[in-house]
Amino acid sequence: QQQVKQSPQSLIVQKGGIPIINCAYENTAFDYFPWYQQFPGKGPALLIAIRPDVSEKKEGRFTISFNKSAKQFSLHIMDSQPGDSATYFCAATSGYSTLTFGKGTMLLVSP
Amino acid sequence: SAVISQKPSRDICQRGTSLTIQCQVDSQVTMMFWYRQQPGQSLTLIATANQGSEATYESGFVIDKFPISRPNLTFSTLTVSNMSPEDSSIYLCSVENPLGTGELFFGEGSRLTVL
């Protein structure tokens, strides 16, 4: 019930491509869905987040698409750059504190 | 945002010893969180630490193995006791955004290797 399933585990795209990372959840009480970006040797940092009252949110080159009925959400990175190479985690929570994280997607953007 | 400093950033420890990780935040926060990230894995919440009360541990984590202190609103420690190679992980301190947005800020982590 508390799981967040994330796919793919790893992803390689060419510069300028649009990597898409997908997450699915079971707990309908979840009401906050953030994405975190983690570079090697660093802690995760919030990238973008969405709440269920909207179906899409854009911040710069990063877009979250949210499908409440399917209990799925995804991250799209437009015009991806080598500097976007990192591990991305989706997460979900029904409150402000205890996040359930997906297993992560290691993204490599080749030059 | 909140700036979180963790010490040590990395350490190599012998089996059976204990290590205390310190977490300092540049602003007062109600709750602090300790996560474990095993190599190539996701983040797992160990416990939530409130100032002035006992930490709340998640399933699979116990106080005897991971004692936590929270002496004030800007500082916490996590001790990894009687370490074994299975405890080799990155341990991350985290706090919620003091503005109440739901965002979590993370420290850069403490990478422990147990031999």
Backbone of each chain as ProteinMPNN parsed JSONL, in Angstrom:
{"seq_chain_A": "QQQVKQSPQSLIVQKGGIPIINCAYENTAFDYFPWYQQFPGKGPALLIAIRPDVSEKKEGRFTISFNKSAKQFSLHIMDSQPGDSATYFCAATSGYSTLTFGKGTMLLVSP", "coords_chain_A": {"N_chain_A": [[0.833, -1.209, 0.0], [2.058, 1.181, 0.646], [3.973, 1.486, -1.271], [5.932, 2.947, -3.888], [6.311, 2.608, -7.187], [8.875, 2.714, -9.481], [10.081, 3.353, -12.743], [12.12, 3.569, -15.741], [14.851, 1.563, -14.401], [17.308, 2.447, -15.211], [18.503, 4.769, -17.68], [19.421, 5.886, -20.842], [20.004, 8.61, -22.85], [20.371, 10.68, -25.754], [21.909, 13.881, -25.977], [19.604, 16.532, -25.984], [17.449, 14.888, -26.248], [14.342, 13.514, -24.868], [14.022, 12.321, -21.939], [11.905, 10.106, -20.127], [10.507, 9.356, -17.072], [8.789, 7.093, -15.098], [6.3, 6.689, -12.549], [4.332, 4.809, -10.242], [1.653, 4.463, -7.945], [-0.094, 3.123, -5.05], [-1.504, 3.934, -2.816], [-4.251, 5.79, -2.254], [-4.451, 7.939, -0.637], [-2.244, 9.492, -0.833], [-1.02, 12.745, -1.41], [0.865, 14.453, -2.326], [3.48, 14.796, -4.525], [6.638, 14.631, -5.094], [9.657, 15.101, -7.045], [12.986, 14.143, -6.824], [16.382, 15.021, -7.376], [19.539, 13.593, -7.61], [22.933, 13.992, -7.464], [26.095, 12.303, -7.834], [27.659, 11.686, -4.73], [26.31, 13.656, -3.435], [23.515, 14.93, -1.496], [19.998, 14.217, -2.059], [18.048, 16.564, -3.956], [15.226, 18.663, -4.118], [13.418, 18.734, -7.099], [11.049, 19.215, -8.589], [7.554, 19.368, -7.882], [4.218, 18.05, -7.454], [0.708, 18.364, -6.846], [-2.414, 16.558, -6.474], [-4.445, 18.065, -7.622], [-3.918, 19.136, -10.055], [-3.061, 18.318, -13.462], [-0.708, 18.592, -14.752], [2.544, 20.006, -14.456], [4.95, 22.468, -15.013], [8.345, 23.339, -14.838], [10.719, 25.182, -15.98], [12.767, 23.17, -17.919], [11.686, 20.873, -16.991], [8.962, 18.711, -16.521], [6.101, 17.547, -14.864], [3.761, 15.031, -15.324], [0.547, 14.076, -14.355], [-1.636, 11.506, -13.541], [-4.437, 10.963, -12.073], [-6.516, 9.049, -11.968], [-5.319, 6.759, -12.942], [-3.384, 6.479, -11.109], [-0.733, 7.302, -11.501], [2.333, 8.987, -12.215], [4.649, 11.042, -13.966], [7.935, 12.084, -14.995], [9.215, 14.364, -17.244], [11.974, 15.397, -19.135], [12.807, 18.029, -20.934], [14.736, 18.773, -23.884], [17.214, 17.542, -23.007], [20.316, 17.684, -21.217], [23.875, 17.01, -20.852], [24.539, 17.717, -18.231], [22.289, 17.036, -16.851], [22.555, 14.476, -16.147], [22.105, 12.19, -13.687], [20.751, 10.684, -10.695], [17.345, 10.082, -10.395], [14.629, 10.392, -8.241], [11.325, 9.514, -7.623], [8.663, 10.346, -5.393], [6.211, 10.066, -2.769], [3.64, 11.196, -0.579], [1.313, 11.279, 2.148], [1.202, 13.214, 3.896], [3.086, 15.917, 5.293], [5.553, 15.025, 6.004], [6.631, 12.23, 6.064], [8.063, 10.742, 3.524], [7.59, 8.421, 0.872], [9.793, 6.804, -1.124], [10.535, 6.116, -4.576], [12.53, 3.593, -6.281], [14.471, 4.783, -7.758], [15.982, 6.221, -10.696], [18.627, 5.979, -12.822], [19.95, 8.324, -14.803], [21.592, 8.923, -17.828], [22.855, 11.307, -19.892], [24.053, 11.508, -22.988], [26.689, 13.26, -24.706]], "CA_chain_A": [[0.0, 0.0, 0.0], [2.896, 2.346, 0.76], [5.023, 1.472, -2.254], [5.943, 3.75, -5.097], [7.072, 1.822, -8.163], [9.515, 3.627, -10.426], [10.735, 2.729, -13.893], [13.033, 2.42, -15.712], [15.92, 1.613, -13.412], [18.344, 3.278, -15.804], [18.051, 5.354, -18.935], [20.454, 6.616, -21.574], [19.467, 9.385, -23.963], [21.314, 11.615, -26.343], [21.669, 15.299, -25.712], [18.464, 17.05, -26.718], [16.342, 13.942, -26.151], [13.358, 13.746, -23.803], [13.848, 11.141, -21.085], [10.66, 10.037, -19.37], [10.597, 8.436, -15.935], [7.417, 6.835, -14.67], [6.052, 6.178, -11.208], [2.969, 4.396, -9.951], [1.424, 4.306, -6.513], [-1.33, 2.43, -4.683], [-2.213, 4.597, -1.717], [-5.03, 6.924, -2.767], [-4.348, 9.053, 0.306], [-1.098, 10.322, -1.197], [-1.474, 14.018, -1.962], [2.019, 15.296, -2.653], [4.328, 13.92, -5.342], [7.857, 15.345, -5.503], [10.779, 14.434, -7.701], [14.283, 14.577, -6.319], [17.544, 14.799, -8.246], [20.72, 13.355, -6.795], [24.222, 13.829, -8.137], [27.001, 11.461, -7.036], [28.311, 12.326, -3.597], [25.464, 14.726, -2.898], [22.194, 14.531, -1.056], [18.933, 14.523, -3.019], [17.516, 17.928, -3.946], [13.916, 18.737, -4.747], [13.445, 19.226, -8.479], [9.718, 19.698, -8.919], [6.56, 18.59, -7.157], [2.855, 18.273, -7.914], [-0.394, 17.875, -6.023], [-3.374, 15.882, -7.362], [-5.48, 18.926, -8.192], [-3.52, 19.525, -11.414], [-2.603, 17.174, -14.243], [0.618, 18.843, -15.3], [3.265, 21.148, -13.908], [6.216, 22.695, -15.703], [9.308, 24.27, -14.278], [11.851, 25.165, -16.901], [12.756, 22.025, -18.837], [11.149, 19.719, -16.275], [7.502, 18.643, -16.495], [5.451, 16.388, -14.254], [2.413, 14.698, -15.765], [-0.095, 13.349, -13.262], [-2.885, 10.847, -13.91], [-5.001, 10.537, -10.788], [-7.319, 7.833, -12.096], [-4.401, 5.639, -13.143], [-2.431, 6.527, -10.002], [0.593, 7.34, -12.099], [2.893, 10.289, -12.526], [5.892, 10.886, -14.707], [8.823, 13.234, -15.158], [9.769, 14.546, -18.582], [13.034, 16.398, -19.179], [12.909, 18.545, -22.303], [16.069, 19.216, -24.33], [18.111, 17.088, -21.95], [21.719, 18.078, -21.308], [24.755, 16.132, -20.063], [24.461, 18.123, -16.827], [21.103, 16.43, -16.235], [22.904, 13.11, -15.759], [21.94, 12.099, -12.236], [19.723, 9.725, -10.303], [16.081, 10.754, -10.115], [13.725, 9.64, -7.374], [9.985, 10.004, -7.363], [8.254, 10.098, -4.015], [4.814, 10.394, -2.49], [3.306, 11.244, 0.836], [-0.033, 11.716, 2.498], [1.378, 14.308, 4.84], [4.22, 16.749, 4.928], [6.814, 14.59, 6.586], [7.201, 10.921, 5.745], [8.018, 10.456, 2.098], [7.911, 7.089, 0.35], [10.572, 7.02, -2.336], [10.754, 5.072, -5.561], [13.862, 3.01, -6.22], [15.426, 5.629, -8.45], [16.342, 6.009, -12.099], [19.917, 6.569, -13.149], [19.876, 8.902, -16.145], [22.825, 9.369, -18.468], [22.635, 12.05, -21.122], [25.324, 11.489, -23.713], [26.909, 14.506, -25.449]], "C_chain_A": [[0.868, 1.261, 0.0], [3.92, 2.449, -0.352], [4.804, 2.499, -3.351], [6.86, 3.018, -6.073], [7.574, 2.728, -9.26], [10.191, 2.84, -11.54], [11.092, 3.791, -14.932], [14.073, 2.581, -14.613], [17.064, 2.483, -13.908], [17.908, 3.695, -17.199], [19.213, 6.114, -19.567], [19.778, 7.319, -22.746], [20.572, 10.265, -24.523], [20.941, 13.032, -25.959], [20.54, 15.81, -26.598], [17.255, 16.131, -26.673], [15.441, 14.26, -24.967], [13.214, 12.469, -22.974], [12.55, 11.247, -20.298], [10.814, 8.973, -18.292], [9.188, 8.313, -15.351], [7.347, 6.299, -13.242], [4.584, 5.84, -11.038], [2.833, 4.175, -8.457], [0.094, 3.62, -6.267], [-2.171, 3.221, -3.69], [-2.927, 5.845, -2.215], [-4.998, 8.117, -1.823], [-3.148, 9.954, 0.001], [-1.591, 11.614, -1.837], [-0.33, 14.964, -2.302], [3.046, 14.402, -3.312], [5.542, 14.723, -5.826], [8.803, 14.462, -6.29], [12.061, 15.032, -7.138], [15.373, 14.173, -7.304], [18.764, 14.626, -7.35], [21.939, 13.149, -7.674], [25.138, 12.991, -7.249], [27.671, 12.253, -5.926], [27.516, 13.451, -2.965], [24.171, 14.149, -2.356], [21.154, 14.857, -2.114], [18.461, 15.966, -2.851], [16.187, 17.941, -4.68], [14.02, 19.39, -6.109], [12.124, 19.899, -8.827], [8.72, 18.817, -8.179], [5.164, 18.958, -7.662], [1.868, 17.76, -6.885], [-1.503, 17.4, -6.949], [-4.42, 16.79, -7.994], [-5.126, 19.442, -9.584], [-2.987, 18.299, -12.144], [-1.203, 17.372, -14.802], [1.223, 20.063, -14.624], [4.61, 21.253, -14.605], [7.072, 23.661, -14.915], [10.562, 24.185, -15.138], [11.741, 24.003, -17.867], [12.121, 20.78, -18.214], [9.628, 19.809, -16.183], [7.064, 17.391, -15.763], [4.079, 16.253, -14.897], [1.79, 13.794, -14.713], [-1.43, 12.796, -13.738], [-3.487, 10.236, -12.654], [-5.754, 9.223, -10.904], [-6.443, 6.594, -12.264], [-3.411, 5.509, -12.004], [-1.001, 6.435, -10.524], [1.042, 8.782, -12.274], [4.261, 10.093, -13.16], [6.641, 12.21, -14.803], [9.351, 13.229, -16.58], [10.853, 15.625, -18.489], [13.209, 16.82, -20.632], [14.342, 18.96, -22.608], [17.134, 18.822, -23.301], [19.569, 17.419, -22.268], [22.584, 17.112, -20.504], [24.741, 16.462, -18.576], [23.233, 17.595, -16.109], [21.39, 15.0, -15.787], [22.958, 13.015, -14.237], [20.984, 10.942, -11.963], [18.481, 10.497, -9.884], [15.185, 9.83, -9.293], [12.349, 10.302, -7.395], [9.638, 9.66, -5.921], [6.787, 10.492, -3.865], [4.608, 10.4, -0.988], [1.855, 11.662, 1.014], [0.019, 12.805, 3.541], [2.596, 15.094, 4.43], [5.552, 16.127, 5.291], [7.375, 13.29, 6.043], [6.999, 10.605, 4.272], [8.306, 8.983, 1.827], [8.587, 7.294, -0.995], [10.492, 5.827, -3.276], [12.202, 4.623, -5.507], [14.902, 3.798, -6.995], [15.667, 5.23, -9.883], [17.652, 6.72, -12.358], [19.886, 7.025, -14.606], [21.263, 9.315, -16.612], [22.455, 10.051, -19.775], [23.972, 12.147, -21.836], [25.47, 12.747, -24.565], [26.553, 14.389, -26.926]], "O_chain_A": [[0.483, 2.284, -0.566], [4.68, 3.418, -0.383], [3.678, 2.865, -3.691], [8.047, 2.836, -5.804], [6.792, 3.432, -9.9], [10.796, 1.795, -11.303], [10.423, 4.822, -14.997], [14.153, 3.629, -13.973], [17.713, 3.175, -13.123], [17.055, 3.058, -17.818], [19.899, 6.888, -18.9], [19.068, 6.693, -23.533], [21.567, 10.551, -23.857], [19.785, 13.326, -25.656], [20.516, 15.558, -27.803], [16.15, 16.547, -27.022], [15.729, 15.152, -24.169], [12.37, 11.627, -23.28], [12.151, 12.327, -19.862], [11.201, 7.838, -18.569], [8.497, 9.31, -15.141], [8.222, 5.558, -12.794], [3.707, 6.49, -11.608], [3.776, 3.752, -7.788], [-0.748, 3.541, -7.162], [-3.401, 3.176, -3.727], [-2.288, 6.839, -2.558], [-5.472, 9.197, -2.177], [-3.057, 11.063, 0.528], [-2.469, 11.591, -2.699], [-0.552, 16.152, -2.539], [3.447, 13.382, -2.752], [5.474, 15.41, -6.846], [8.751, 13.235, -6.208], [12.2, 16.247, -6.996], [15.297, 13.138, -7.966], [18.992, 15.422, -6.439], [21.974, 12.252, -8.517], [24.968, 12.976, -6.03], [28.185, 13.35, -6.15], [28.001, 14.124, -2.056], [23.775, 13.036, -2.701], [21.403, 15.692, -2.983], [18.474, 16.514, -1.749], [16.037, 17.314, -5.728], [14.625, 20.451, -6.265], [12.104, 21.031, -9.308], [9.006, 17.656, -7.885], [4.957, 20.035, -8.223], [2.164, 16.827, -6.139], [-1.534, 17.803, -8.112], [-5.208, 16.332, -8.822], [-5.939, 20.109, -10.224], [-2.517, 17.352, -11.514], [-0.581, 16.42, -15.275], [0.528, 21.014, -14.269], [5.319, 20.261, -14.769], [6.589, 24.667, -14.394], [11.352, 23.247, -15.033], [10.733, 23.863, -18.561], [12.036, 19.74, -18.868], [9.077, 20.847, -15.814], [7.587, 16.304, -16.006], [3.329, 17.223, -15.004], [2.428, 12.857, -14.234], [-2.258, 13.533, -14.275], [-3.106, 9.146, -12.227], [-5.641, 8.368, -10.025], [-6.785, 5.513, -11.786], [-2.671, 4.527, -11.937], [-0.19, 5.628, -10.071], [0.223, 9.683, -12.458], [4.938, 9.096, -12.913], [6.061, 13.292, -14.706], [9.869, 12.221, -17.061], [10.659, 16.649, -17.833], [13.703, 16.051, -21.456], [15.07, 19.431, -21.735], [17.862, 19.675, -22.791], [19.988, 17.43, -23.425], [22.094, 16.465, -19.579], [24.915, 15.57, -17.746], [23.142, 17.694, -14.886], [20.56, 14.38, -15.122], [23.763, 13.684, -13.59], [20.478, 10.306, -12.887], [18.563, 11.451, -9.111], [15.013, 8.653, -9.61], [12.233, 11.513, -7.206], [10.253, 8.784, -5.313], [6.211, 11.161, -4.723], [5.299, 9.712, -0.236], [1.259, 12.307, 0.152], [-1.018, 13.266, 4.017], [3.084, 14.939, 3.31], [6.595, 16.661, 4.914], [8.522, 13.269, 5.596], [5.904, 10.247, 3.839], [9.159, 8.377, 2.475], [8.009, 7.894, -1.9], [10.393, 4.68, -2.841], [13.011, 5.198, -4.778], [16.094, 3.509, -6.898], [15.571, 4.057, -10.246], [17.77, 7.925, -12.137], [19.805, 6.207, -15.522], [22.011, 9.97, -15.886], [21.826, 9.455, -20.649], [24.904, 12.788, -21.351], [24.478, 13.251, -25.092], [26.688, 15.359, -27.673]]}, "seq_chain_B": "SAVISQKPSRDICQRGTSLTIQCQVDSQVTMMFWYRQQPGQSLTLIATANQGSEATYESGFVIDKFPISRPNLTFSTLTVSNMSPEDSSIYLCSVENPLGTGELFFGEGSRLTVL", "coords_chain_B": {"N_chain_B": [[15.421, 28.308, 2.04], [16.962, 25.49, 3.749], [20.109, 24.963, 5.184], [22.098, 22.19, 5.553], [24.451, 20.573, 7.478], [26.55, 17.825, 7.655], [28.478, 15.587, 9.615], [30.677, 12.828, 10.119], [31.737, 13.254, 6.657], [32.486, 11.016, 5.374], [33.546, 7.733, 6.373], [35.586, 5.036, 7.416], [35.061, 2.09, 9.05], [35.57, -0.294, 11.673], [34.304, -3.578, 12.068], [31.913, -4.134, 14.634], [32.325, -1.799, 16.031], [31.129, 1.511, 16.946], [29.619, 4.427, 15.522], [29.073, 7.892, 15.516], [27.022, 10.154, 13.885], [26.778, 13.509, 13.015], [24.397, 16.151, 12.673], [23.758, 19.327, 11.617], [21.685, 22.128, 11.393], [20.884, 25.188, 9.741], [18.739, 26.638, 10.618], [15.938, 26.79, 12.861], [14.099, 23.865, 13.311], [11.252, 21.744, 13.528], [10.975, 18.943, 13.147], [13.376, 16.44, 12.443], [14.875, 14.191, 10.184], [16.181, 10.958, 9.675], [17.716, 9.156, 7.16], [18.567, 6.159, 5.372], [20.659, 5.17, 2.747], [21.399, 2.634, 0.885], [24.054, 1.234, -1.115], [23.543, 2.183, -4.438], [20.816, 2.152, -4.093], [17.471, 3.088, -3.041], [16.083, 5.625, -0.843], [15.614, 5.048, 2.544], [13.615, 5.593, 5.295], [14.822, 5.94, 8.522], [14.258, 6.997, 11.091], [12.309, 9.484, 12.82], [13.056, 12.503, 14.343], [12.111, 14.418, 16.983], [12.51, 17.418, 18.796], [13.081, 17.178, 22.197], [11.682, 14.862, 22.69], [11.329, 11.258, 22.475], [12.792, 9.609, 19.683], [11.014, 8.519, 16.779], [10.819, 5.413, 15.393], [11.063, 3.682, 12.279], [9.602, 0.712, 10.858], [11.648, -2.093, 11.225], [13.871, -0.828, 12.137], [15.635, -0.129, 15.11], [15.966, 1.341, 18.371], [18.167, 0.553, 19.898], [20.07, -0.142, 18.035], [20.256, 2.103, 16.418], [20.575, 4.65, 17.985], [19.328, 7.906, 18.655], [19.856, 11.337, 19.13], [18.402, 14.485, 20.043], [19.015, 17.293, 20.921], [18.395, 20.018, 20.642], [16.719, 22.517, 18.577], [18.172, 22.685, 16.261], [19.978, 20.67, 15.853], [21.073, 17.268, 15.624], [21.932, 13.873, 16.343], [22.908, 10.732, 15.002], [23.595, 7.498, 15.894], [25.317, 4.695, 14.788], [25.336, 1.574, 15.861], [27.462, -1.102, 17.054], [28.562, -2.029, 14.543], [28.221, -3.745, 11.396], [29.292, -5.191, 8.243], [26.969, -4.986, 6.706], [25.879, -2.599, 7.403], [27.091, -0.728, 5.911], [26.594, 2.127, 4.2], [25.05, 5.122, 2.914], [24.224, 7.662, 5.084], [21.694, 9.892, 5.653], [20.751, 13.082, 6.697], [17.797, 14.931, 7.163], [15.511, 17.664, 6.786], [12.345, 19.268, 7.127], [10.973, 21.852, 5.036], [11.138, 24.945, 6.585], [9.136, 26.723, 5.976], [6.903, 25.258, 5.634], [6.138, 23.991, 3.238], [6.196, 21.377, 2.521], [8.397, 20.387, 1.321], [11.422, 18.52, 1.507], [14.659, 19.018, 2.745], [17.935, 17.87, 2.233], [20.953, 16.784, 3.801], [24.382, 16.346, 2.713], [25.089, 13.837, 3.213], [26.519, 10.992, 4.957], [28.963, 8.826, 4.298], [29.397, 5.584, 5.082], [31.672, 2.969, 5.48], [31.977, -0.299, 6.397], [34.253, -2.534, 7.592]], "CA_chain_B": [[15.908, 26.936, 2.125], [17.726, 25.146, 4.934], [21.438, 24.415, 4.898], [22.33, 21.09, 6.482], [25.84, 20.113, 7.508], [26.712, 16.525, 8.28], [29.834, 15.138, 9.889], [31.671, 13.002, 9.06], [31.229, 13.06, 5.301], [32.734, 9.596, 5.102], [34.411, 7.081, 7.352], [35.787, 3.588, 7.31], [34.952, 1.629, 10.429], [35.775, -1.714, 11.907], [33.159, -4.351, 12.555], [31.724, -4.148, 16.078], [32.45, -0.469, 16.613], [29.98, 2.413, 16.768], [29.969, 5.725, 14.962], [28.025, 8.894, 15.657], [26.936, 11.128, 12.796], [26.185, 14.754, 13.491], [23.637, 16.92, 11.692], [23.528, 20.703, 12.064], [20.846, 22.879, 10.465], [21.096, 26.629, 9.942], [17.514, 27.255, 11.115], [15.225, 25.925, 13.801], [13.109, 23.006, 12.677], [10.564, 20.891, 14.495], [11.307, 17.542, 12.936], [14.53, 16.059, 11.638], [14.704, 12.827, 9.721], [17.387, 10.217, 9.299], [17.503, 8.185, 6.1], [19.672, 5.315, 4.948], [20.672, 4.884, 1.315], [22.373, 1.595, 0.607], [24.672, 1.47, -2.43], [22.692, 2.027, -5.609], [19.428, 1.92, -3.702], [16.638, 4.244, -2.72], [16.198, 6.155, 0.503], [14.738, 4.416, 3.517], [13.543, 6.371, 6.519], [15.187, 5.224, 9.736], [13.519, 7.526, 12.239], [11.977, 10.902, 12.898], [13.53, 13.013, 15.629], [11.539, 15.668, 17.469], [13.24, 17.949, 19.931], [12.443, 17.011, 23.487], [10.953, 13.601, 22.834], [11.997, 10.091, 21.899], [12.656, 9.47, 18.237], [10.06, 7.516, 16.283], [11.552, 4.558, 14.463], [10.302, 2.955, 11.266], [9.681, -0.75, 10.95], [12.942, -2.64, 10.842], [14.936, -0.061, 12.783], [15.414, -0.102, 16.549], [16.743, 2.353, 19.085], [19.436, 0.005, 20.36], [20.997, -0.171, 16.913], [20.376, 3.456, 15.86], [20.146, 5.679, 18.943], [19.265, 9.26, 18.11], [19.677, 12.438, 20.071], [17.874, 15.73, 19.451], [19.091, 18.165, 22.088], [17.807, 21.338, 20.388], [15.969, 22.614, 17.322], [19.059, 22.801, 15.096], [21.032, 19.663, 15.908], [20.702, 15.896, 15.93], [22.95, 12.868, 16.058], [22.518, 9.345, 14.779], [24.686, 6.562, 16.149], [25.19, 3.35, 14.232], [25.983, 0.797, 16.92], [27.88, -2.472, 16.795], [28.428, -2.073, 13.081], [28.591, -4.885, 10.569], [29.397, -4.75, 6.835], [25.636, -4.671, 6.17], [25.569, -1.212, 7.739], [27.757, 0.155, 4.943], [25.531, 2.886, 3.536], [25.052, 6.568, 3.101], [23.215, 8.076, 6.054], [21.309, 11.254, 5.284], [19.924, 13.876, 7.584], [16.841, 15.691, 6.372], [14.565, 18.493, 7.527], [11.278, 19.823, 6.308], [11.071, 23.277, 4.78], [10.53, 25.692, 7.696], [7.963, 27.46, 5.493], [5.75, 24.364, 5.631], [5.712, 23.671, 1.876], [6.249, 19.932, 2.316], [9.695, 20.011, 0.757], [12.475, 18.063, 2.395], [16.036, 19.337, 2.411], [18.847, 16.817, 2.661], [22.383, 17.001, 3.879], [25.119, 15.657, 1.651], [25.22, 12.439, 3.571], [27.719, 10.437, 5.58], [29.189, 7.525, 3.654], [30.064, 4.678, 6.012], [32.122, 1.667, 5.01], [32.309, -1.139, 7.543], [35.104, -3.644, 7.15]], "C_chain_B": [[16.666, 26.727, 3.426], [19.061, 24.544, 4.504], [21.761, 23.389, 5.98], [23.784, 20.639, 6.363], [25.918, 18.798, 8.25], [28.196, 16.231, 8.484], [29.804, 13.74, 10.467], [31.041, 12.835, 7.685], [31.445, 11.613, 4.859], [33.645, 9.038, 6.187], [34.491, 5.597, 7.034], [35.899, 3.061, 8.722], [35.182, 0.123, 10.508], [34.486, -2.341, 12.428], [33.11, -4.309, 14.087], [31.852, -2.789, 16.746], [31.177, 0.333, 16.358], [30.467, 3.752, 16.251], [28.785, 6.666, 15.11], [28.131, 9.922, 14.542], [26.214, 12.362, 13.325], [25.485, 15.485, 12.347], [23.308, 18.284, 12.281], [22.746, 21.441, 10.987], [20.982, 24.361, 10.778], [19.824, 27.359, 10.377], [16.816, 26.274, 12.044], [14.131, 25.146, 13.086], [12.506, 22.085, 13.718], [11.023, 19.447, 14.356], [12.569, 17.406, 12.088], [14.399, 14.572, 11.333], [16.059, 12.221, 9.368], [17.017, 9.131, 8.298], [18.767, 7.352, 5.89], [19.536, 5.08, 3.451], [21.781, 3.875, 1.062], [22.869, 1.745, -0.825], [23.736, 1.186, -3.589], [21.222, 1.859, -5.315], [18.704, 3.226, -3.4], [16.859, 4.672, -1.271], [15.165, 5.491, 1.399], [14.776, 5.216, 4.808], [13.873, 5.49, 7.717], [14.294, 5.681, 10.886], [13.281, 9.014, 12.06], [12.336, 11.387, 14.289], [12.895, 14.359, 15.923], [12.318, 16.128, 18.681], [12.429, 17.739, 21.205], [11.643, 15.749, 23.667], [11.743, 12.473, 22.203], [11.786, 10.06, 20.388], [11.652, 8.372, 17.905], [10.717, 6.712, 15.179], [10.605, 3.855, 13.493], [10.504, 1.448, 11.469], [11.033, -1.236, 10.447], [14.125, -1.923, 11.45], [14.614, 0.074, 14.266], [16.392, 0.847, 17.22], [18.09, 1.813, 19.53], [20.491, 0.023, 19.268], [21.278, 1.245, 16.392], [19.899, 4.509, 16.874], [20.295, 7.074, 18.349], [19.15, 10.246, 19.256], [19.165, 13.659, 19.331], [17.845, 16.77, 20.571], [18.486, 19.551, 21.883], [17.207, 21.359, 18.982], [16.852, 22.709, 16.082], [20.062, 21.658, 14.981], [20.464, 18.294, 16.237], [21.906, 14.999, 15.667], [22.287, 11.514, 15.857], [23.75, 8.487, 15.048], [24.36, 5.232, 15.49], [26.024, 2.444, 15.141], [26.376, -0.594, 16.451], [27.813, -2.783, 15.301], [28.891, -3.388, 12.467], [28.686, -4.403, 9.12], [28.05, -4.384, 6.213], [25.208, -3.243, 6.475], [26.279, -0.228, 6.813], [26.699, 0.827, 4.084], [25.88, 4.361, 3.583], [23.915, 6.889, 4.064], [22.958, 9.57, 5.842], [20.422, 11.866, 6.35], [19.018, 14.75, 6.721], [15.946, 16.514, 7.285], [13.486, 18.974, 6.578], [11.486, 21.321, 6.135], [10.392, 24.044, 5.924], [9.291, 26.491, 7.281], [6.733, 26.56, 5.388], [5.241, 23.998, 4.248], [5.66, 22.17, 1.611], [7.575, 19.454, 1.769], [10.627, 19.523, 1.854], [13.815, 18.528, 1.863], [16.929, 18.252, 2.994], [20.262, 17.354, 2.839], [23.073, 16.211, 2.789], [25.426, 14.216, 2.009], [26.541, 12.094, 4.229], [27.884, 9.021, 5.043], [30.014, 6.643, 4.578], [30.424, 3.381, 5.308], [32.578, 0.875, 6.216], [33.077, -2.359, 7.053], [34.977, -4.846, 8.08]], "O_chain_B": [[16.977, 27.69, 4.127], [19.127, 23.728, 3.584], [21.704, 23.688, 7.173], [24.272, 20.361, 5.268], [25.402, 18.677, 9.361], [29.042, 16.571, 7.657], [28.924, 13.477, 11.286], [29.926, 12.327, 7.569], [30.675, 11.068, 4.069], [34.404, 9.765, 6.827], [33.576, 5.005, 6.462], [36.73, 3.525, 9.503], [35.007, -0.612, 9.536], [33.698, -1.707, 13.13], [34.138, -4.433, 14.752], [31.515, -2.649, 17.922], [30.273, -0.11, 15.65], [31.599, 4.157, 16.517], [27.64, 6.288, 14.861], [29.197, 10.484, 14.294], [25.182, 12.267, 13.989], [25.93, 15.439, 11.201], [22.655, 18.38, 13.32], [23.099, 21.387, 9.809], [21.171, 24.747, 11.931], [19.835, 28.584, 10.492], [17.081, 25.072, 12.009], [13.335, 25.717, 12.341], [13.173, 21.693, 14.675], [11.411, 18.811, 15.336], [12.789, 18.164, 11.144], [13.874, 13.803, 12.137], [16.946, 12.889, 8.837], [16.138, 8.305, 8.542], [19.878, 7.786, 6.192], [18.442, 4.823, 2.948], [22.96, 4.228, 1.03], [22.176, 2.322, -1.662], [23.2, 0.084, -3.711], [20.455, 1.463, -6.193], [19.272, 4.314, -3.498], [17.722, 4.137, -0.575], [13.989, 5.39, 1.047], [15.849, 5.485, 5.348], [13.278, 4.429, 7.904], [13.66, 4.871, 11.563], [13.944, 9.695, 11.277], [11.972, 10.769, 15.289], [13.114, 15.328, 15.196], [12.738, 15.312, 19.502], [11.249, 18.081, 21.275], [10.987, 15.575, 24.693], [12.712, 12.709, 21.48], [10.727, 10.441, 19.889], [11.475, 7.42, 18.665], [11.123, 7.261, 14.155], [9.488, 3.484, 13.853], [11.429, 0.996, 12.144], [11.496, -0.837, 9.379], [15.265, -2.363, 11.296], [13.476, 0.354, 14.641], [17.482, 1.117, 16.715], [19.071, 2.557, 19.538], [21.678, 0.187, 19.551], [22.397, 1.549, 15.977], [18.905, 5.19, 16.622], [21.256, 7.372, 17.64], [18.432, 10.011, 20.228], [19.451, 13.851, 18.149], [16.782, 17.089, 21.104], [18.1, 20.199, 22.856], [17.191, 20.342, 18.288], [16.34, 22.804, 14.967], [20.914, 21.679, 14.093], [19.517, 18.161, 17.011], [22.784, 15.33, 14.87], [21.258, 11.201, 16.455], [24.82, 8.731, 14.489], [23.252, 4.714, 15.627], [27.251, 2.539, 15.182], [25.732, -1.187, 15.585], [27.097, -3.686, 14.868], [29.814, -4.041, 12.952], [28.208, -3.314, 8.804], [27.993, -3.565, 5.296], [24.268, -2.735, 5.864], [26.08, 0.981, 6.928], [25.989, 0.163, 3.328], [26.86, 4.78, 4.2], [22.784, 6.441, 3.878], [23.877, 10.388, 5.852], [19.475, 11.247, 6.834], [19.433, 15.245, 5.673], [15.656, 16.115, 8.413], [13.7, 19.07, 5.37], [12.098, 21.976, 6.979], [9.214, 23.824, 6.205], [8.492, 26.889, 8.129], [5.64, 27.039, 5.087], [4.053, 23.722, 4.08], [5.135, 21.74, 0.584], [7.851, 18.254, 1.754], [10.625, 20.037, 2.972], [14.077, 18.441, 0.663], [16.705, 17.776, 4.107], [20.702, 18.254, 2.123], [22.427, 15.49, 2.029], [25.962, 13.465, 1.194], [27.539, 12.799, 4.081], [27.062, 8.141, 5.296], [31.188, 6.918, 4.828], [29.596, 2.772, 4.63], [33.45, 1.31, 6.968], [32.6, -3.113, 6.205], [35.624, -5.869, 7.857]]}, "name": "protein", "num_of_chains": 2, "seq": "QQQVKQSPQSLIVQKGGIPIINCAYENTAFDYFPWYQQFPGKGPALLIAIRPDVSEKKEGRFTISFNKSAKQFSLHIMDSQPGDSATYFCAATSGYSTLTFGKGTMLLVSPSAVISQKPSRDICQRGTSLTIQCQVDSQVTMMFWYRQQPGQSLTLIATANQGSEATYESGFVIDKFPISRPNLTFSTLTVSNMSPEDSSIYLCSVENPLGTGELFFGEGSRLTVL"}
